[in-house]
Amino acid sequence: MGDVLYYGDHHSLVAQLHSREDVEAQIERSKEDGNLLVLDVGLKHCGPCVKVYPTVIKLSRSMKDSVAFARMNGDENESCMEFLRDMDVVEVPTFLFIRDGEICGRYVGSGKGELIGEILRYQGIIESGIIHANTRPLQDKAFIARARVLKLYRQALRTARRAPIHARDELRNTTRQEIEKNRHCDDKQKVRFLVSEGYQRLKELDEMLDMQGHR
């Protein structure tokens, strides 16, 4: 099938929900399996909903052992629309993260990397990555974590372009060192630490930019 995946594809691992009763049944199944449930809430003719759906399908295949995926179109019928209102869904696509029968968080948007990061965060794993057609499968969590490390440092570098030149140089050098040092790291605990460290560096960089009026 390649990368061409259709919004109406019913042959994926994404459960199609058509009512509140369907949602409740899916939540119960995920609760029994001990899996995180990711509920993709959108509208049939919403551009961003269509755009992100191929990613949802890919993730449903790659994470099938630990995450359940489901989708509901709010404009399919009144029951679905009522569910959206009850869940305070005002923008689509909205992804609801449900664990043990409770909504533990949500993500609003269609960004691939952001969605993957949020899913992994609500799995209790501070790891993430971006799907590309030529990369290895997402089952390798160490690979996902390494991808997140690289993404964090690249993001820091992009942000740092507005910072003083000495700060840019220091961050760039640190980034290069970390990337080379951890490019082939298979120690998951170490990788998770590095991801947390990457978040902290981004936070410090943001604070520095705020203080210096670069925002």
N, C-alpha and C positions, 0 to 999 in steps of 0.2 A: 504493500500500500504506500510505502514511502512516507513523505511528510504531508501528503494531501489527505486530510481527514475531514470528514463532513460533519457539520453540526447536527445533522439528523441521524448520525450513525448509531444504530441500536445494537450493534454486535460487539460492543466494548464491555468492559467491566464496570462501567458507570451505570448505576441503577437509575431508571427513569421513574420519577415519582409524580403522581398525578393528583394527589390529595393529601390532606393532613394525616389521614389514616395510613397512607403509604409511608409518610415521614416517620410516624410513630413506630411502624413495623420495622423500618430500616434501622432506626435508632436502637430498637430492642435487639435486632440481630447483631449489630456492631457491639453492643454492650455485652452480649453473650460471648462473642468472639474475642472480646478484649481489645478491639481495634479502635483507632481514632476514626471518626466519620467526618469526611469533608463533604459538605452539602453546597453544591454550586447552584445559587439562586440567580436567575436571569429572566430575560424576556425573549420571545421567539425571534424578533427582528432587531435586537440590540446588537450594534456593530461590535463593541468590545466583548460582549458575551460570546459571539461567534469567533472572534479573534483568539480568545484564550482557550476555547474548547479543545483544540488539538493537543494543547499542553495537558489538559485534564485527562484526556484519553491516554496519553503517554505515561502520565504519572500513575494512572489506575493500573496499568500493566506492570510498571516497574516496582510499585509499592504494594502489590496485591497481597503480600503476606502480612502486612502490618497496618495498612490503611484501607478503609472502604470509601468509595466515592459514589456520590449520588447527585442527580440534577433535577431541578424543578423549574419550569417556566411559569412565572407568576401570572402571565396573561392567558394561560391555558383554560382556566375555568375559575369560578368564583371561590371555590375552596382553596385553590392555590393563591389567589389574590388575598384572601383573608389571612392565610398563613404569613404572607409577606408583611401585611400590616401588623399582625401580632408580634412578629419578630423585629419590628421597627426597621425593616429594609426599605430605605429611601433611595438608594443608588444601586445600580447593577452594572457588572456582576458583583454580588456579595457572596463570599465564601464563609459559611458557618462551620466552626470546628467543634465537634461534639464528642465528648468522652464520658463514658460511664453514665450516659443518659442526660448529661448536662452540657449546655453550650459554654465552652471555656474561652472562646474568642471568635473574632471575625476578621476578614480581610476584604476591603473594598477596592476593586481595581482589576486590571488585566495584565499586570506585569508578570512575566514568567518567573524571573529570578525571585521577585518579592513573594509570589505565591508559594514557590518551593520552600523558601526560607521560613515562611509562616507555618507551613505544614510540618516541617521538621522541628520548628520551635515548639509547637503544641504536641509533638511526639515526645518532648523532653530531651531533644537532641539539638545542640547549638551548632547545627551543620546545615549547609545548603550548597546549591550549585545551579548552573544553568544548563538546560538540555540543548545539545547540538546534535545534528544528524550524524556526525562522525565521531562522537565520544562514546565511551564505554557505558554500559547500563548503570542505572542509579542504584542497583542493589549493593554496590560496593560503597559502603558508608564512609570508609576512609577516603575514597576518591572524592566523594561529595564534600567532605570537610576540607580537603586540600583545595578544591575548586572555590570554596567559600573564602578560604584564606587569601587566595590570589585576588578574588573579586574585591574583598575588603581593602586590601592594600592599593589596588588599582583605583578604587573609588577615592581613597585618601589622597592619592596623587592628583587625581582630577580636581578635587576640592582645593588642594594645596596650591594650585596655580594662582589663586588670589592672595596667598600668604606671602610674607617677606621672602626674598630669595634664599636667605640662609636656612629658613625653615623648610623650604621646598627641597633644597639640596640634602638636608639632613634626613628628611622623610624618604626621599628617593633612594638614598644609599641604604637606609634601613630596610626599605622594601625589597631592594635587589637582594640583600643578604638573606632576608627571611624566605624569599621565593626560592633561591638556590638551595638554602639549607633544608627546606621542607618539601622540595619538589617530589621526592620519592619516599616521603615518610609514610610508614605503615603503622606507626604507633598511634592508635585512636585516641588514647588519653592525652598524648602530647598534642595531637592535632586539635582536639577540643580546647585545650588550654590556649593554643595559638589563636584560635578563632575568637575566644573571649578577649584575648589581648588585642586582637585587631579591632574589636568593637570599642575597647577602651581608648585605643589610639585615635579612632575616629571621633570619639566624644571629646577628647582633649584638643584635637585639631579644631573642631567646631567651636569650642569655648575660646580658643585663641583667636579665631577669626571674628567672633562676636566682640571680644574685648578690643580688637584693633579696628573695628568698624569696617570689615571687609564684606559684610553681608548687606 
